[in-house]
Amino acid sequence: MANTQLTFSKLRTAFLTGGIVWAALLTYLVHGFGFTWYIALTDGLISSILLGAACWLINNNLRYFQPGKGSYINILIWCVALAGACSLGCRWILPYVSSNPVYGNFVVQSLTIRFFTNFLAVGWMAMISMIWYSQLDQKENEKRKSEAEKLARDAELYNLRQQLQPHFLFNSLNSINALIGFKPDEARKMIHQLSDFLRGTLKKDDQQQVTLTEELAHLQLYLDIEKVRFGHRLMTEISCDTKCQECTLPPMILQPIVENAIKFGLYDTTESVTVSIRAEWDDNYLIIIIQNPYDPTTARPRRGTGFGLSGVQRRLDLLFARTDLVETHANDNIFTTIIKIPQA
């Protein structure tokens, strides 16, 4: 709104400046025909006021009405009518400026030139107004389109976030139910951990990025819950370069990937499994590498990653407009997921 008001203020200033210059030029021309400065100045001011009123009318009309492709003839008619009105105004008003018959004759003989001059001036104003307001409308449409796209993107991000929790929540509740009977202390501990994790999740917003330190602290709550579920079978290794600790990333971006790593690392074996999480800095990118072992005879890591990887990739695509920020590799029974987060 402030920018629009400033724009119209500049337009009014340019309009007034043009009117003053036009009046000065007419005054000089009339004086050049041998009339006094008083007559020339009065002629210039009256003619400029009439022309200014015509230009204001055509400008104000085009401000609220943009002609279509087949309506330009209407603008031409408007320009002719307004130029004619200005000329008629000069014909009936200017003779009262001076009783000198020479000046009266000059006004009558100059009407044709005045008409075409006024027509050109009104036509220029109409053309400038159409271009000006067309650009303003285009900017407003682009702004509305951008806001609509942002709302749609935020809604999709919200839906993606909502899909992250149910699977993990159901598993945690089942584990709590299983622990209540013979390990009530562990069940109570898991309830507290689950409460802290969900409370932290509800406070997070995709538009407000968090530091890697905060993300890892929240991820640790999730890992503590999973360690209660799987006991000694689940081990984790987390390493982070000092330079990476204050790097920012979207909240809750690691949890679904680590959940996948645990799922495909532990579900098909009874032995202990180590999930590795490593953060590195490389050329203005935060690189996060998650690795887990898997059994290639029972797991299909490239196809069976479920919502986790696809959801993370979609979130990063929406936030950074890039589709190359998630990579996966499977070598030597180790499944590796690499996430690249651009840093400003």
N, C-alpha and C positions, 0 to 999 in steps of 0.2 A: 504494500500500500504506500509506504513512504517513497519507494522508488518511482511508483506511478505518479505521485504528486510532484516529485522533483522533475520528472519528465515533462509533465504538463506546464510546470512553472517555466522551464526552459523554452517550451514551445510558445508560450505567451510572450516571453521576452523577445524571442526572435520575430514574432508577429508584430509587436510594437516597434521594434527597431526597423523592420522593413517598411512599416507605415510612415515612420518619420523620414526615412530616406526617400520614399516615394513622394511625400509632400514637398520635401526640399527640391527634388528634381523637377516637379511640376511648377513650383514657384519660379525656379530659374528659367524654365522654358517660356512661361508666360511673360516674365519680365523681359526676356529676349525679344519679344514681339513689340516692345516699346511701351508697355503698360507700367504704371507705378508699382513700387514694391508692395504697397498696401493691397492693391488689386491682385497682384500676382500671388501674395501670401494667402489672401482670403480664398482665391480660386484654388490654390494648392491644398489648403486645409479642407475645404468643403468637398472637393473631388476625392481626396484621400479618405475622408470620413465615410462618404457614400460607398467607395470601393471597399473600405475596411469592413463595413457592415455586410456587404455582399460576400466577402471572403469568410467572415465569421459564420454567416448562415450556411454556406456550402461546407465549411469545416465541421460545424456542429451537426449538420445533417449526416455527414459521412462518419462521424464519431459513433453514431448509434445505428447506422444502416450501411452495411457493406453491399454494394451491388453485385449481382451474379454476373456470369459471363454474358448473358443476353440483355443486361440492364444498363449497359454503358450509354446507350442512346438517351436514357433518362437523365444521366449526368450532363450530357451535352446540351439537352434542352434546358436544364437548370442553369448552366453556365450562360447560355444565350439570354435567358430570361433575366438573370441577375445583371448581366452586362447592360441589357436594354434598360433595366430599371435605374441603374446608375447614370446612364446617359440622359434619360428623361429627367432625373433629379437635377442633373447639371443644367439641362435646358430650362427648367422652371425656377430654379433657385439662384443660379449665378447672375442672371440679369439684374437682380435686386442689389447686387454688390455695388454696381455703379450705374449711374444714369447715362453714362457715355454711350452713344449709339454705336461707336466704333467697337467698343468691347462687347456690346450685345450682338453685333454682327459676327464678331470673332467667335463667340460662344456657339452660335448657330452653325457657322461653317466648320467648326472643329468637332461637331458631334460625331461624325463618321469615324474620325481618328480616335476620339474618346471611346466610342463603342468598341472598336477592335482592340484598343489598348486594354480596356476593362475586361473584355472577353479573354484576352491572353492571360491577364493577371488572375482572374477567377479560375480559368482553366488550369494554370499552374498550381494554384492553391488546392483545387480539386484533386489533381494528380498526386501532389505531395501528401495530402490528407489520406487518400486511398492507400498509398504505400505505407505511410506512417501507422495508420490504425490496423492495416493488415498485418504488419510486423508485430504490433502489440498483441493482436488476437492470436497470432501464431505462437508467441512466447507464452501467453496464458494457456493455450492448448497444450504446449509442451510441458508446462509446469503441472497442469492437471494430470496429464498422462504419466509424468514422472511420479507424482504423488499416488496415483492409482497403482502403478507398478510396485511402488514401495509398500503400499498396503497389502497387495497380493503376495509380495515376497515375504513380508513379516508374517502373514497368515500361514504361508507354507512352512516357514521356519518354525512357527509355533506348533503346527501339526507334526512336523518332524520331531520336535522336542517331546511332544506328548507320546510318541510311539517308542521312545527310548526306555521308559520305565516299567511298563506292565510285566514284561517277561522276567526282568530282574526282581520285581516286587513279588510276583507269585512264587518264584523259587525261594526267595528269602522267607516268605510266610510259611511255605511248606517245611523249610528247614527249622524254623522256630517251632512249628507244630511237632516236628519229630524230636526236638530237644527237650520240650517241656516235661515229658514223662520221666526221663532218666538223667537229664542234665539241666535242671531248672536255672541254675546260675548262668550257664552258657546261653540259655534262651533269653534271660533278662538282659544279659550283656548285648546280645544280638539285636534285641528290640531297641535298646538305647542307640546302638550304632546305626540301625536302620532309620531311626527318628532323626538323628543328626544329619545323616546323608540326605534324606528327603527334604529336611528343612533348608539345607544349603542349596539343593536343586531348585526349590521354589523361588529362591531369592535371585536366581541368575537370569540374565537377559542376554539374548544373542547380540543385541546392539551395543552392549557394554562388555568389552573384552576384559579378560582377567590375565594376571601374570602367570607364568609357568609354575612359580612357587605355589600360588593359590590353587591352581588346577591340580597339581600333584598332591597337595594337602587334602583336597576333596576326593581325589582318586584313592588316597590311602584309606579313607572311610569305607569306600566300596570294597577295597581289598581286604580290610579287616573283617568285613561281613563274610566275604567269600572264604576266608581262612577258617572262620568258625564252621562253615558248611563242610569244607573239604579237609580240614585238619592239617596234618603234616604233609599231605599229598601236594599242597599248593605252596610253592615258594616263589618269591619275586625278587628281582634285582633291578634297582632304580639308580641310574647314574645321570648326572646333569652337569654340564659345563657351567662354570661360574658365570660366564658371559650370558648364558641362556636364562638365568633365574628371573630376570626382570623382563624378558620377552613376553609379548602378549599373544593371546590366542582366544578363539571363541570358547565360551564355557562349555563344559561337559562334552568336549570333542574326543577325549581319550577313553572315557568309560565304555562306550559301545564297542570300541576296538579291543580293549582289554577283555571285555566280556566274551567276545568272539575267541580271543586267544585262549582263555580259560576253557571255554566250551570245547574247542577242537583239540586242545591239549590234554584235557583230563577225562572227557566223557568216554573215550575209547581205550582207557588204560587204568590199571589199578596201582600203577607205580607213581612216585612223586614226579612232579613236573615243575620246571622253572620257567616263569614268564619274565622276559627281559624288556625293560623300558629304558631307552637311552635318548638323551637330548643333546643336540650339537648345533653349532652356529656355522653357517656357510653362506657367505655372499648375500647378506641381508635377508636370509631365510632362517627360521627356526626349524630344524630338522628333527623330527621325533621318530624313532625306530622302535617298533614293538615286535618281538620275536617269541615264538612258542614252538615246541616240538609237536609233531603230529605223526600219526600212523598212515602212510599213503595207501595202505590196503583197506582201511575202513573209513577214512575221512576224504572228503573232496574239497580241499581248501579253496580252490579257485571258483567253485560253483556254490559251495554250501555255506557261504559267509552270512547268509540271511540279510536282515535289515541293517545290521551294524555298519558294514563298510559302505553300502549304497547310500544309507542315510547320511553318513559323515561326508561322503563325496558330494552329495546333493547340497548339504549345508554350506560346504566350502565354495561350491559353484555359485550359490546364491549370494554369499557374502563377499566373494572376491572376483566373481565373474570369470572363473578359470576352471578348467576340467582336468588339469594336469597336476593337482596338488596331492593326489593319493596314488601310491604305487604298491603293488604286492608282488612278492616273489616266493617261490617254493623250491628250495634246494637242500639236498642232504637231510631230508626229514625235518627241516626247519622252515616254518612259514614266517615270512617277514612282511610287515606292513610299514610303509614309510609315508609320513605326512610332512608336507612342507607348508609352513605358515609364513606368508610375506610379512616383513616388518617395515613400517614406514621409515 
